[in-house]
Amino acid sequence: MHWALIELNLPYRTVPLQTRTEEMENLEFLSINPRKKIPVLQHGDLVLTESAAIVTYLAERFSTAERRLIPEGLEQRARYMEWLSFICMELDATSLYVLRRHEGLPVVYGDAPEACEAAREYFQRMINAAAMRMGDGPYLLGETFSGVDILMISVLNWAARYGLPLPALFERYRASMLDRPTYKAAIEANTPR
């Protein structure tokens, strides 16, 4: 979320909050998000809690001709939505979510080695298929950086954390994104002091 805000050059205020802490039981936070999940974006009366929804909302609401995170054209917008769905469902929810739960927090969610192995295999199949769909440009949508690049890097960072190998194309893609000044600024903004 920080990255999208920075890409769009938007002013914002951060309230640091750690998952699975007493802070998440705070009545003020629970009134904003009773599901106890982060990130949360509060913009006026609107409260959004899912990263893909937050990034897409920011892109649709605040993109300008100079700073655009979502395409204007119908076909490119359809490609954005296709990548968005693929990243959220096939890479994250079906694969990485299983690893975050059962390898990252086995004392909370239980040990599930077969499920984790299946999730790893599925991730490999899906990321290899995605590499075949990626065009010649430096970004998922070709020559234009967008919100789906932000979401993909989040997923690829989780994959790296769990030791999942990436096709060479996605290794290069990730390296170039991690070198982006706005990405570095987002990491700094998200690092507790």
N, C-alpha and C positions, 0 to 999 in steps of 0.2 A: 504494500500500500504506500509506504514511504516513496518508493521508486516512482510510482505513477504521479504522486503529488509533486515530486521534484521535477519529473519530466515536463509536467504541465505548468511549472513555475508558480504553484499555488501556495499561499501562506497557510499554515496549519499549526495546531497545537497538539502535542503528544502527551498522553497520560500513560506513564510506564506501568505495566501490569504483567506479572508473571503467572503462567498457568499453574493450576493445582496449588494455589496458595490461599491464605485467608483473605487476601485482597479480593479474590473472586467471589467471596461470600458477602462482600460489602453491599448493603442495601442500595446504595447509589448505583453501583455497577449492575446489580441484578435488575434494577428498574430500567436500565438501558438494554441489557441483554440477559434475560432469565436463563438462556441456554448455557451461560458461563463459557463463552468461546471468544477467542480473539483471532484476528483483528476485528475491531469495530470502528465504523466510520459514523460519526454523527455530524450531519450537515443540516442545520436548522432543525426541523421536526423529523427529518428522515434519519432512520438508523438502519445501517446495513452491516451484516456480519460475515458474509462469505467473500473471500478474496476475489474470486472471479466477478462477483456482482459489484464489489467495490471498485475494482479496476475499470470495469465496463461502464459503470455509472459515471465515474470521473472522466473517462474518455468521452462519453456522449455529452456530458454536461459542460465540460470545460475545454475540449479541443478547439484549437484555433487553426487558421491557415498555416501559421508558423510552428505550432506545436500540436500535432494531431496523433492521438493514440488509437483511433478507430477509423477505418476507411469510410468514405462518404458513398462510394458506388455500391450498388446492390450486390453485384457478384463478389467484389472484394470483401464486403461486409459478411456475405455468406461464408466465405473462406475463413474470416475471423471467427465466426460462430462455430464453424466446423473444428478449427484448431482449439477453440475454447472448450468445446465439449470433449474432444479427444484428450486434452491435457487433464481436465478435471476428472473425467470418468475412467478412461482407459489407463492412463499413467498413474494418476494420484489415487483415486478411490479404490480401484481394483488391485493395484499393486503396492504402491508406497504406503498407503494407509495401513495395510496389513503388517508391513515391516515396522512402521512406527509404533504400532500397538504391541505386536508380539515379540519383536526383537528389542525395541526401544523401551518398552514398559511391561515386561513380562510379569512383574510382581502385581501389576494392576489388572492386566488383561489376560494373563496366562501364557504359557509357553505353547507354541503351535508350530513345530518345525516343518510339518508337511505343508501347512498353509503358507508358511514363509517361502518354502522352496517353490511352490506353485506360483506364488506372487512374483518371485524373482524371474522365473521362466517366462511368465506372461509379460512382465516389463520388457524383457529382452526381445520378445516377439514384436511387441507394440512399438518400441523405440526403433527397431530395425525397419519396420513398416513405415514409420514416420520419416526416417531418413530417405526412403525411396520417394516420398511425397514432397520433400523439401526441394524447392527450385534452386536456381543458380544464384539468387540474391543472397545477401548477408543475413536476411531476416526471414521469419516464417512466412510473411506475406510478400517476399521478394525484396524490393528495394526500399520498403518502408517499414521502419520500426513501429511497433504497436503494442497494445496491452497484452496480446497473447505472447509476445516475447518476454514480457515481465513474468507472466505466469509460468512459461516454459522454464525459465531460468530457476525459478523457485523449485520446480519439480526436479530439474537436473541437479541442483544443489543437494536435494534430499537423496537422489540416486547416488551421488558421489559419497555422501555421508554413510550410506549403507554398502559401499563398495561395488555398486552395479556398474559394469563396463558400458561405455557408450560407443556407438559407431564413431569413426574418425570425424565424420561430418559434424556430429553434435559436440564432439570434443573441441573442435575449432570454433564452432558457433558459441559454445559456453565460454571459452577463453576470451573471445572478442567481446562478449557481453559483460564479463567480469571486469574488463578493462575500461568499460564505459564510465566516464566521470560521474554521470548521474547515478549509476549503480553504486559506485564507491561512496557517494554522498548519502545514498539511502542506507547503506550498511552502517555508516557513521551515525546517522540519525536514529537507527534502530538499536544501537549498542548502548546498553545502560551505562551510566556514568557512575 
